[in-house]
Amino acid sequence: MSVNTGDTGPLSAIGEHRIRMTGQEAPLNLHTMLQLCAAGELRCSEKTRRPSATTVAAVGSQLADGDFYLHDPIASFAWPLIIQAGGLATIDGGRLKLTPKGRTALRRPPAEVIRGLWQRWLTHAVIDEFSRIEQIKGQRARNVLTSAKNRRQTVAQALASCQPGEWISVDSLFTTMRRKRLSPTVARSEMALWKLYLIDSQYGSLGYDGYHRWEILEGRYTAAVLFEYAGTLGLLDLDYLHPTGARSDFHDNWGGDDLDALSRYDGLQAIRLTALGCYALGLTDTYRPPTDDKTTAVLKVLPNLDVVATGTLSPGDQLLLSGYAEHTADRVWTISAAGLLSAVDTGRTLEDLATFLAERTDHELPSSLTTLIDDITRRATRLTDLGHARVIECADDALAALITRDPALRNLCRPIGDRHLAVPLEHELKFRRALPKLGYVLPRQTTP
C-alpha cells in the first residue's frame, strides 16, 4: 500500500496527515510517566481511576512528541491507566504514587517494562476501552456489553498475525479479522443491540438491520485498542488523519449525518508492527533498541554541586533531576543536602541519582558530590521505621516487667522505658487475648 509521510507532533487541522514512529517515543514517555508519578504530579479519581483533566493536560505537555491530536487526548489519557493496570502506581490521596514495582521499573530496560505493561493490561485494564467511543450511547445499561478482557485478547491475537515491519490498512485488518473469526464482539446479544444508540434511543438504536455493522461496533473497538493503547505503548507505527470526515460508514444510521465522526479513532488509516511490538506480543524473545545503548553526555556536574545541561534533556530526565535538586536557572540544577534528604523522604534513592548523572556525563563525578551522597546515605540508614504501634501505659514498672517476661506476651510487645509498652497493630488482638491469662485486661478506648 502507499503511505504518505507526515510531520511528527500533534495533529490539529482537518485534512492534515501524520505518521508516528511510536517505538522510539514510547520508552521516553514511559520514563516521563514514572517520574511524574514519583513527583506526585498526577491525579486520578479514587472511584473511576480515570485521570483528571488537569492530569491529562500535564501528561500531554510532557510527552516526547506530544499527543496524537492537539485537542483530543489519546496517549495522555491512556498512560495513567496503563501505569495503574501494570501495578507500577496506585492512587493514594487522589494522586498516583509509585509502587515498589514501579520504583523497580525505573531501573529496568524500558522494553521489558512495556512488554509487562501490555501483557498486564490485556487482563487488568482499568476501563472498558469501548467507553471512550462516547457517541454510542446506552453502554451503561445492564447486560449490554461483553467482557472487555476477552475483546482485548482477541485484538491482541489479530495484531500478532500481522506481518512485522509492513503497513496494513485498518480496513484490510478488519477484513482479515472477520475472515479469521477474530471478532471482538461488543454486544452481549441481539436484545443488547437495541439498548445501544446514536443521538436518540428510539430512532437511533443500533438494533435495526444494518445499524450495527461490524465496522461500527467491533471495528471502532479495535481501532480504540490499536490507537489508544498499542500505539501509546509503541507496539505500532501509526498512519492517521484528523477524525472529522475520515470515515462515512456510520452516515446511514439515523443521526449519523449530525456527527463529524463516530469516534476519535476514525482517522486511523494504517498500522505497522514495530520491533518493540513484536517483543511485547511475544513474537520475539529479545529486543534491540534502534539506537546505541550509550546515552549521550548532556550534563556537566560542577564541584559547587551545580548540574548544568549541555545538551537536550528529555522531559523525564528533567523531572528526575528536579526530584533531587533545585532548578535554579534555565539549564542549571543545584544539589544540596536538604534536597537530597527531601528526595529520600519521598522514596527516591540516591543510587539512582548517582547512576543517572554518571550515564549522562563524560567525566567522573566530583568528590564534593560523592562525599555528600555518601553522607546522606549514611544518615538515611540511621533510623528505621518499624511501623504503627499502640502505646500502653502500665501502673508501675513491675507490671511492665511481668508482661514483657511472660512467654505468651513477650513476643507481642516491646518495652518503652520503665512503664510503657509498644504493641504492633498486627499483634494487638493476640496481645489482648493473652492478657487475661495473666490476670489483666486492656480496657477499650472510649470516645468522650
Buried (B, 14 or more C-beta within 10 A) or exposed (E): EEBEEBEBEBBEEEEBBBBBBBBBBBBBBBBBBBBBBBBBBBBBEEEEBBBBEEBBBBBBEBBBBBBBBBEBBBBBBBBBBBBBBBBBBBBEEEBBBBBEBBBEBBEEEBBEBBBBBBBBBBEEBBBBBBBBBEBBBBBEEEEBBBEBEEBBBBBBBBBBBBEBEEBBBBBBBBEBBBEEEBBBBBBBEEEBBBBBBBBEBEEBBBBBEEBBBBBBBBBBBBBBBBBBBBBBBBBBBBBBBBBBEBBEBBEEBBBBEEBEBBBBBBBBBBBBBBBBBBBBBEBBEEBEBEEEEEBEEBBBBBEEBBBEBBEEBBBBBBBBBBBBBBEEEEEBBBBEEEBBEBBBEEEBBBEBBBEBBBEBBEEEEBEBBEEBBEEBBEEBEEEEEEEEBBEBEBEEEEBBBBBBEBEBBEEBBBBBEEBBBBBBEEBBEBBBEBBEEEEBEBEEEEEE
